[in-house]
């Protein structure tokens, strides 16, 4: 099994910054992609940013130019640097990892426990 541990959420004023981290551990043969999703109260979960191992990166239009996703492949860790935060960014942020646990096994999705990000004055 694979475990994801998230950290870095909190309360910040509009215009401020936060950096989220997500570390994967356990049975990991290879990772195809690591990314971040978020879900606000009463709304559906949406993709924020994702970075694949083959080099493809995708951002939601609402965060382009403000958020940056990065990976430390040696540590199986993904980060989300969030700048110029807005109240609309308030949500629970979930880490997602698409991982192959053993050779010839199929890819599986794993989710972190979620970390609350609140942007408010």
Secondary structure, 3 states (H helix, E strand, C coil): CEEEEEECCEEECCCCCEEEEEEEEECCCEEEEEEEEEECCCCCCEEEEEEECCCCEEECHHHCCCEEEEEEHHHCEEEEEECCCCHHHCEEEEEEEEEECCCCCCEEEEECCCEEEEECC
